[in-house]
Amino acid sequence: MPIEKLAMDATFDAARFAAAAVKDTWSVLDAAAEKPAPSRYLGAKAVQAIQGVTDQAQKIAGAAVQAAN
């Protein structure tokens, strides 16, 4: 295979790869932009549970804040 053919194929392959990467990235960003925020359909307790904030952790944090004051 001549070197010119390899260079031309490499250029086209790079362009296809870049186009596919941009398309995939755009798709993810577009889906994220259209998705409502969790706070729109979940309650505050559910959001805190997902974030790992439990009632017990809130009590401990509140006690620590009060003790510091």
N, C-alpha and C positions, 0 to 999 in steps of 0.2 A: 504494500500500500504506500503510495507516495506521501511524502511529508506534508504536502499542501492539503491533501485530503484529510489527514489526521488533524491538522491545525484548524481546518474549516469545521470538522465534526466537533472538535473540542469547543470551539466558539459557540456553535449551536447548542451543544449539551449544557454549557454554562448558562446560556440565555434561558433555556428551558428550566434549568434548576432554579435560577433566580425568579423566574415567573411563577413557578410552583410555590416557592417559599413565600413570595409576596401574597399570592392567592390564599395560602393556608393561614398566614398571619392575619390577613384582612378578614377572613372568615371567622377566626376566633374573636377578634376585636369587635366585629359586627355583632356576633352573637352575645358577647358580654354587654355591649351597649344597649341591646334590645331587652335584655333580661332585667326584670324589676329587682330592686334592692330587697334583700331578705326582710328588712324591717317593714316592707309593704304588705307581706303576707304571713309573717311570723310575729308572734308576740315577743315582748321584751325578755321573758324568761327563756324562751326557746333560743333566741339569739345569744343570750348569755351562756346557755348550756352548750351551744355549738362552739363558742369561744372558750369554753372551759371554766367559766366563772359560775361557781355554784353558790347556793345560799350559805353554805358553811364558810366558803372562802370570803364572801361578802361580810359575814359576821366577824371573822378574824380580822379582816382589813379595817372594819369599822372600829373594833376594839383597839387595834393598834393606833389608829388615828386619835381616838379619844384618850388613850394613855399618853400619847405624845403631847397632847394639849394640856 
